[in-house]
């Protein structure tokens, strides 16, 4: 399953240029949105293959917050 984040990144870049929101708030919102997307795709993939286990590795697996969200999902 694929994820495209180009539209979200373009939107964030435009908001940064408008200087309406703080960069910290935009980064946090982007992170939380991307986490939600990754968890949703992971849940769907797990359901599709009939698995209740997932291996989180690499750079993504280094993110403590994302790992916490993924270990708390109930499949």
N, C-alpha and C positions, 0 to 999 in steps of 0.2 A: 504494500500500500504506500502511495506516495503522498507527500505533503509539499505544497508550494507556499512559501511565505513572502514572495516578492510583492504582492499587493499590500500586505501588512507593513512591510518595511518602507514602501513608498509612502504610505499614509503617515507613518511615524516621521519620516524625513520632512514631509510637508508641515507637520505640526511643530517640529523643531524649528523650522525656518520662520514660522509665524510667531514663535516665542510666547505662546499663550500659556503653556503648561511647563513645569520644570522638567529638565532632562531626567531627573531622578524618577518623577512620577511616570513619565513616558516609558522609561526603561522597565520599571516595575510592572506597568500594565502590559507591555509587550511580553515580558517574561511570563506573566501569569496566563496570558492568552495563548502563547505558544505551548506552555505546559498543558493547558486544557486540550489543545489540539493533539498533542502527542499522546496524551492519556486516552483520548477518544479513539484515535487510530489504533492504539495498542489494544484497547478493550475489544474493538471490532475484529482485529486480526486474531486475537485469542479465541473469541467466540467462533470465528470462521473455521479455525482449525481444531476447535474442541479442546483447547488447552487451558489449564488453570495456572500455568507457570510461564514466566518470561525471564529472559536473561538480559540484563542491562549492562552494557560494556562500553568501553571507549570513552571518548570525550563526554558524551551524553551521560554515561554512567557515573562520571565524576561529579555531577551536579547533585548535591545532597538534597536540595529542596525537591527536585524532580524524583529522585529515588524515594523520598518519603511519600510523595503523592502516589507513586506507582505501587508501593507496598501496601497502601491502605485501600486500594480498589478491591471491590468485592465482585468477583466473576462467578 
